[in-house]
Amino acid sequence: MIKAKSQFKRRSTANNVDIIIPVPADVDSPKFKTTVGSCRYQPRAALWCGSIKSISLAAREFIIEVRILD
């Protein structure tokens, strides 16, 4: 489970945020569950990328759950 937290000033916003995590090369059938945004597995690069369109003070904590079978 990956937990990301934003710590911005009151009127700040981050746009097009990517969270990139390397995974073992022999991963098979990863399954993703997110509270916001989307995830995709990139097997050639052996990583998964979580994308969040916009983060502001109103949405402070995000959880991305990844289940990987190796």
C-alpha positions in Angstrom: 0.0 0.0 0.0 1.3 3.4 -1.0 0.1 6.5 1.0 0.8 9.9 -0.4 0.1 13.1 1.6 0.0 16.7 0.4 1.4 19.5 2.5 0.6 22.7 0.6 -0.2 26.2 1.7 -3.8 27.1 1.8 -4.3 28.2 -1.8 -1.7 26.0 -3.5 -2.5 23.2 -6.0 -0.4 20.6 -7.7 -1.5 19.5 -11.2 -0.7 16.3 -13.2 1.1 14.5 -10.3 2.8 11.1 -11.2 3.9 8.6 -8.6 6.4 6.1 -10.1 7.3 2.9 -8.3 9.7 0.3 -9.6 8.6 -3.4 -9.4 10.4 -6.7 -9.9 10.7 -7.6 -13.6 8.8 -11.0 -13.2 5.6 -9.4 -11.9 2.4 -11.0 -13.2 -1.1 -9.6 -13.2 -0.9 -6.5 -10.9 -4.2 -5.2 -9.6 -4.7 -1.6 -8.5 -7.2 0.1 -6.3 -7.0 3.9 -5.7 -8.9 6.5 -3.7 -8.3 9.1 -6.4 -6.6 9.1 -9.9 -5.6 6.1 -11.9 -2.7 3.5 -12.0 -1.1 1.6 -14.9 1.5 -1.1 -15.1 4.4 -0.6 -17.6 6.0 -4.1 -18.0 8.8 -3.0 -20.3 10.0 -0.5 -17.8 9.2 -2.8 -14.8 7.3 -0.1 -12.9 3.8 1.2 -12.2 2.7 4.8 -12.4 0.0 6.4 -10.4 -1.5 9.6 -11.9 -3.4 12.2 -10.0 -4.9 15.1 -12.0 -5.0 17.7 -9.3 -4.1 17.8 -5.6 -5.2 20.7 -3.4 -5.6 21.3 0.4 -9.1 19.9 0.3 -7.8 16.4 -0.6 -4.9 15.7 1.7 -4.2 12.0 1.7 -4.3 9.4 -1.1 -4.0 5.7 -0.9 -2.9 3.4 -3.8 -3.2 -0.3 -3.1 -1.2 -2.6 -5.4 -1.5 -6.4 -5.4 1.3 -8.1 -7.3 1.7 -11.8 -7.9 5.3 -13.0 -8.6 
